[in-house]
Amino acid sequence: MKANEGPSCPLDRLRWKLQLQGFNGLSDGEVTTLSWALKVAPAFCVVWVSIGGWFESPFIVGTLIPFAFLGAVLPWHPFDVPYQWFFRRWINGPAIPSYGAPRRFACAVATVWLGAIVLAMLMAHAVVADLLIGLFVVTAMMPVLFDFCVPSFIYQISTALFGRMHFAAFATTRLDSSNGEPISDEERRM
C-alpha cells in the first residue's frame, strides 16, 4: 500500500487502525488476533465508568484513574494482563507488543478525563459529570466496536502537524544522570 492510498481491504483497514495506535510491523495473523486482545482494556473501562455513572459514585470512577495512569506509563495496560498471561496461551496467540506513544497518549487522556469526571461529581455538577461520562463511554467504545482509537488518532494528527509531541518524548526519553538533560537518540544508541 502506497503512502497516498487508503486501506483497500478489511485486513488493511484493520492494520491501519492498529498502526494509528502505534502497533507497527504486525503479521496478518497478529493483526487479527491482537485486534481482539486490544479491545479488552477499553471494554473494562467502559463497563467501570458506566457502573460509576449509574451509581453516581466518584469513588467507583476514581478507582479507575490509577489503572489509566499505569496504562500511560507501563508497557501494557493492567487490563491486558488476562490476555497476556492466561488467554493467549490457550489460543497460542501473539503477545501484545509494548504500547507505543499513541496508545500511551490515549491512556494519559483517559487519566485526565476520569479526573475531570470525578471532580464534576464531587462538585455536584451532575449535568457536566453525565456529559463527560457519556462522551467517555462513546470514545472508549470506538476501539471496542470499530478498532478506532480517537485519542491515538488525535495524537497522530498532532504529530503530523506539529512534530513529535512532548508526551512521546516523556514516554521514551531517558535523562542523563549527571546533568538531568535528555539523552539524544544518537547517544542512546552508543
Secondary structure in CASP SS format (residue, H / E / C, confidence):
PFRMAT SS
TARGET T0000
AUTHOR 0000-0000-0000
METHOD secondary structure of the structure
MODEL  1
M C 1.00
K C 1.00
A C 1.00
N C 1.00
E C 1.00
G C 1.00
P C 1.00
S C 1.00
C C 1.00
P H 1.00
L H 1.00
D H 1.00
R H 1.00
L H 1.00
R H 1.00
W H 1.00
K H 1.00
L H 1.00
Q H 1.00
L H 1.00
Q C 1.00
G C 1.00
F C 1.00
N C 1.00
G C 1.00
L C 1.00
S C 1.00
D H 1.00
G H 1.00
E H 1.00
V H 1.00
T H 1.00
T H 1.00
L H 1.00
S H 1.00
W H 1.00
A H 1.00
L C 1.00
K C 1.00
V H 1.00
A H 1.00
P H 1.00
A H 1.00
F H 1.00
C H 1.00
V H 1.00
V H 1.00
W H 1.00
V H 1.00
S H 1.00
I H 1.00
G H 1.00
G H 1.00
W H 1.00
F C 1.00
E C 1.00
S C 1.00
P H 1.00
F H 1.00
I H 1.00
V H 1.00
G H 1.00
T C 1.00
L C 1.00
I H 1.00
P H 1.00
F H 1.00
A H 1.00
F H 1.00
L H 1.00
G H 1.00
A H 1.00
V H 1.00
L C 1.00
P C 1.00
W C 1.00
H C 1.00
P H 1.00
F H 1.00
D H 1.00
V H 1.00
P H 1.00
Y H 1.00
Q H 1.00
W H 1.00
F H 1.00
F H 1.00
R H 1.00
R H 1.00
W H 1.00
I H 1.00
N C 1.00
G C 1.00
P C 1.00
A C 1.00
I C 1.00
P C 1.00
S C 1.00
Y C 1.00
G C 1.00
A H 1.00
P H 1.00
R H 1.00
R H 1.00
F H 1.00
A H 1.00
C H 1.00
A H 1.00
V H 1.00
A H 1.00
T H 1.00
V H 1.00
W H 1.00
L H 1.00
G H 1.00
A H 1.00
I H 1.00
V H 1.00
L H 1.00
A H 1.00
M H 1.00
L H 1.00
M C 1.00
A C 1.00
H C 1.00
A H 1.00
V H 1.00
V H 1.00
A H 1.00
D H 1.00
L H 1.00
L H 1.00
I H 1.00
G H 1.00
L H 1.00
F H 1.00
V H 1.00
V H 1.00
T H 1.00
A H 1.00
M H 1.00
M H 1.00
P H 1.00
V H 1.00
L H 1.00
F H 1.00
D C 1.00
F C 1.00
C C 1.00
V H 1.00
P H 1.00
S H 1.00
F H 1.00
I H 1.00
Y H 1.00
Q H 1.00
I H 1.00
S H 1.00
T H 1.00
A H 1.00
L H 1.00
F H 1.00
G C 1.00
R C 1.00
M C 1.00
H H 1.00
F H 1.00
A H 1.00
A H 1.00
F H 1.00
A H 1.00
T H 1.00
T C 1.00
R C 1.00
L E 1.00
D C 1.00
S C 1.00
S C 1.00
N C 1.00
G C 1.00
E C 1.00
P E 1.00
I C 1.00
S C 1.00
D H 1.00
E H 1.00
E H 1.00
R H 1.00
R H 1.00
M C 1.00
END
